[in-house]
C-alpha cells in the first residue's frame, strides 16, 4: 500500500465513453454520420461534374482542343450549363468553387 492509500474513482463518465477515448456514444455517432454525409455530398458533386463533362458538346468534336473558328461555334461549345463562381458573401461563409 502506498502513502495515499486506496483511491476511489470519482470519475462520473460511463465505461462506454472511456473506451472510446473520452467521447460519448452520441458524439461518436454524430461524428460518423457527419463523415458519411460529407462523403455522400462529395460523391453527388462529383457525379454532377462528370455529367456536365460527359454531355458537353465540345467532347464530341473531332478537334476539341482547338479554338473555335467563329462566334457561332463558340456559342455552341458553351451551350451547356456553366459553373458559376460563388459571391463574395458565400465565399466568406466558407463555400468554395465546385
C-alpha positions as CSV (number, residue, x, y, z in Angstrom):
1,X,0.0,0.0,0.0
2,X,1.2,3.5,-0.9
3,X,1.2,6.6,1.3
4,X,-2.1,7.8,-0.2
5,X,-3.9,4.6,0.5
6,X,-6.6,3.2,-1.8
7,X,-8.0,5.7,-4.2
8,X,-11.6,5.5,-5.2
9,X,-12.8,6.6,-8.6
10,X,-14.7,9.9,-8.7
11,X,-15.0,9.8,-12.4
12,X,-18.6,10.0,-13.4
13,X,-18.1,9.0,-17.1
14,X,-19.5,5.7,-18.2
15,X,-17.3,2.9,-19.3
16,X,-18.6,3.4,-22.9
17,X,-17.2,6.9,-23.0
18,X,-13.9,5.8,-21.5
19,X,-13.4,3.0,-24.0
20,X,-13.9,5.4,-27.0
21,X,-11.2,7.8,-25.8
22,X,-13.4,10.1,-23.7
23,X,-16.2,10.6,-26.2
24,X,-19.7,9.6,-25.6
25,X,-21.5,7.3,-28.0
26,X,-23.7,10.1,-29.2
27,X,-20.7,12.2,-30.1
28,X,-19.2,9.3,-31.9
29,X,-22.4,8.5,-33.7
30,X,-22.8,12.2,-34.7
31,X,-19.2,12.3,-36.0
32,X,-19.5,9.2,-38.0
33,X,-22.9,10.3,-39.5
34,X,-21.4,13.7,-40.5
35,X,-18.4,12.0,-42.1
36,X,-20.7,9.7,-44.1
37,X,-22.9,12.7,-45.1
38,X,-19.9,14.6,-46.3
39,X,-18.7,11.7,-48.4
40,X,-22.2,11.3,-50.0
41,X,-22.3,15.0,-50.7
42,X,-18.9,14.9,-52.3
43,X,-20.0,11.9,-54.5
44,X,-23.1,13.9,-55.5
45,X,-21.0,16.9,-56.6
46,X,-18.5,14.7,-58.5
47,X,-21.4,12.9,-60.2
48,X,-22.8,16.2,-61.4
49,X,-19.4,17.4,-62.6
50,X,-19.0,14.1,-64.6
51,X,-22.4,14.5,-66.2
52,X,-21.6,18.1,-67.2
53,X,-18.4,17.0,-68.8
54,X,-19.9,13.9,-70.4
55,X,-22.7,15.9,-72.0
56,X,-20.6,18.8,-73.1
57,X,-20.7,19.3,-76.9
58,X,-17.0,20.1,-77.0
59,X,-16.3,16.4,-76.1
60,X,-17.8,15.1,-79.3
61,X,-16.0,17.5,-81.8
62,X,-13.1,16.0,-83.7
63,X,-10.7,18.8,-82.8
64,X,-11.9,19.7,-79.4
65,X,-8.6,21.0,-78.3
66,X,-8.6,23.7,-80.9
67,X,-10.0,27.2,-80.5
68,X,-13.4,27.8,-82.1
69,X,-13.3,29.1,-85.7
70,X,-16.1,31.6,-85.3
71,X,-18.5,33.0,-82.7
72,X,-21.3,30.6,-83.6
73,X,-19.0,27.6,-82.8
74,X,-18.0,29.3,-79.6
75,X,-21.7,29.7,-78.6
76,X,-22.3,26.0,-79.5
77,X,-19.4,24.8,-77.3
78,X,-20.6,26.8,-74.3
79,X,-24.2,25.9,-74.7
80,X,-24.2,23.6,-71.7
81,X,-24.7,24.6,-68.0
82,X,-21.8,26.6,-66.8
83,X,-20.4,26.6,-63.2
84,X,-20.5,30.0,-61.6
85,X,-18.2,31.4,-59.0
86,X,-19.9,31.9,-55.7
87,X,-20.5,35.5,-54.5
88,X,-18.1,37.2,-52.0
89,X,-20.7,36.6,-49.2
90,X,-20.8,32.9,-50.0
91,X,-17.0,32.7,-50.2
92,X,-16.7,34.4,-46.8
93,X,-19.1,31.9,-45.4
94,X,-16.8,29.1,-46.5
95,X,-18.3,28.0,-49.8
96,X,-15.7,27.1,-52.4
97,X,-15.7,26.6,-56.1
98,X,-17.0,23.3,-57.3
